[in-house]
Amino acid sequence: MDISIKNAALLCLGVSGTVSVRRDIYGYIWGPMARTLSVKTHLKRIRTNAINLCIFLVGHEPDFSGMFTPANAQTMQFAVDVTRELYAQVGVSVRKLFWRRIPLDEADGFNVVDASGATNLTEAFSGPNDGIDVFFVTTITDAGGWSSPNPGGGPCDKDEKGRTGAVLELQSTDFFTGVLMAHEVGHYLGLVHGSDMTNIMGADTNNDGIGEINSGSTGITASQGNTMKSHCSIRLPC
């Protein structure tokens, strides 16, 4: 059964009154998308099992005098849309986006991190428990991203110790940034590295704990989907 934009906004997103499709339905606040969007498809997706994301720009100022440019912010937005597309293969959607910033004077030392620094970042800052925290930094010195090291995924209570979010280095291409986001949020939802480079979780061929992925790492299995749906971050269909 189809659902109207206003009904979806109210039932799934808690938005009433005048609705902006791009801002309120998709959560895209950084200008137009450089890809085709189907509102009908998106409305169907957000009504399924879903997660919410709280996305932090680490070292961002409203006038873009900080670490990120408007084009960088649009890359992050594009990455969310890629993640949505990849997760839709197994009936998992990204329903709500909460955009947050950490100003320069508070982000000192956190815009360039390693694995330990990524953990410190997620312990120092957090968004609402309703969304998985995703932090964008300019540089990660020992990987492309870090997420929960636990086989069962990350916690839903952000007051817990340890890495309570995913930390991503902004990549040079929009699409690969999206694959990386799907990979790291996948870890948070309980997915582990495999042996197939065509899968979003890629492979860890040298057993160093760092997965190898590329722009072709876009597959996801039904079993992985079931693992994701069992995580505490999953919101029920609306």
N, C-alpha and C positions, 0 to 999 in steps of 0.2 A: 504494500500500500504506500502510495506517495504521501509526502507530508509537505506542508507549505513552509516557506522560509520563516514566516513569523512563528509558526508552531514549533519548528525545530529550534529556533532561537530561544523560545521560552522553555520548552521541555528539556532540551539537551544542554543549553548554554546559560540559562537563567537571564536572558536578555529580553526586555520588553520595550514597547514603544517603537520609535523609528529605528530601523535596522539597516546598517551598512553591511552588504554582503562580504566585502573584502575584509573589513575590520572586525565585524561582530561574528560572522559565520565562520570565516577562515582564520581570523586572528592575525591577519597580515597588515601590519601598521607601517611598513617601510616602503610604501609605494607599489607600483604595479609589478606583476610577476612576468618573468620572461619565459613563461610556458603556458600552455592552454589549461584552463580550469573548467571543469564541468560541475556546476552547482548541484544538479540533480544527483550525480554520482557522489559528491561530497556529502550531501544530506543523508544519503543511504548509509554511507560509511560511518559517520559520527554517531549513528543510532545503534551501532554494534558494540561489542566489547571494546573498551577504549582506555587510553591513558591520557593524562594531561601533562603538559610540559611547562616548566618554569624556566625561561631562558635568560641567563645573565650575560650581559656584555661587561666584561671585566676591564675597567679603565675607560668607561664611556662617559662623555659629557654631552648634554642635550644639543649643544651647537657643533658637535662632532670635532671639537678641539682635542679630544682624547686619543685613544688608541685605534679607533675604528672610523672608517669613512662611511658615507651613505651607501656606497657600493658594497662594502663589507657587510653592512646590516642586511642588504638585499640578498647577499649570498647566504646568510643565516636563514632568512625567510625561505629561500629556494630550497635549502637543505631540509627544512621541515616538510616541504611539499614532497620531496623525494622520499623521505622517511614514511610519510603517509602512504605513498604509492607502494612502497616495498612491503610494509606491514599489511596492507589491504589484501595481499595474496593469501593471508591466513586468517582474515576476518578480525584483525586488530586495527583500531583507528587511533589517531591523535585527535582528541575532541577539542580541548581548550588549550590556548596558549596564554601564559602569563609572562609578559616581558618585563625584565628588571635590569637595573644597571648598578654597577659598583663604581662610584666616582674615582677619579685619579688619586685624590688624597687618601682614599681608603684602600685602593688597589695596589699601593706600592709594594712591590715584591711578589705580587700574585699574577702579573701579566706574563711572566716567564717562569715556568714551573717544571719540575720533574715529577716522578710518581709520588714522592713524599710531599712535595709542594701542592700537588693536586688534592691529596688528602687534607692538608691543612686548609686549603681554600674552601673545600666543602664543609669543613667543621666550623670555619669562621663566618660563613654566610649561608643562608638558606631561605627558600621561599616557602609558601604554604604547603602543608602536607598533602594538599590535594593534587600536587603536580610533582613529577620527577624533575629535579634540578639538573639543568644542562648549562655548564659554564663555558663561554668562549673566551679563550686567551690568545694572545698573539703568538706565543711560542711554547711548545713543550719540548724539552731538550732530549728526552729519551724515548719518545713514542709519538704517534699522532693523536692519541687520546688515552684517557684512563677512566675506568669505571669501577664498579664493585668487583673486588677480588673473590667474593664468596660464590661458591657453586650454586647456591640458591638465589642469588641476586642480591640487590641492595635493600636496605631497610626502608620502611614507609614512615618511621618515626625519625625525623631529622635531628632529634636530640641525642640519638645514639652516637657512640664514638666510631671513628673510622670514616671511610669514604661514603658520604651520603648523597652522592650525585655523580654525574658524568662530566668530565672535563675534556674539551676538544680544542685542538689547535685549528684556527681558521686555515682552510686549505686554499690552494691557488685556483681551483675550479669549483664551480657551484655544485655540479653533480656529485663529484667525489666527496665534497663536504657532506652531502646528504647520505651517501653510503657510509661514511665514517660515523655520522650521527646514528643511523640505524644500527650500526655495529655496537657502538658504545652503550646506547640505550638498551640494545638487546642484551648486553652483559648485565645491565641493571635489572632486567626482567628475568634473569636466570639462565641465559644462553651462554654456552662455552665455545671455545674454538673447536673447529673440526679439522677436516683434511681436504676440503673441497673449496678451491679458490673462487668458484662461481657462486658460493653461498655467502650471505652477508657476514657470517662469522669467520670466514676465511680459514686459514691454516696457521699453525705455529710449528713450522718445520724444524726449527732448532731448539724447541722446548725452552725458550727463554721467557715465556709468559706474555710475549708481545705477538699478537696475531698479524698476519700478512693479508691485506686485502687490496683490491684495485677497483677501477671503475666498472669492471665486469662482475663484481661480487654482489649480485643482486637477487640471488635465489633464496628461498626460505621454505622449509619443509612443514608439513602438517604437524609433525611431532614438535618442532620448535614453536609453532603457533600454540600448541597445547601447553607447553611450558610457560610461555608468556602469559597466557590467559589464567594460569594458576597463581600468578604473582599478586601480592596485596595491593599493587598500584592500579590494577585493572578496575575500571568503573563498569557497572552493568549496563546493558542496552537501555536506551531511553525512548 
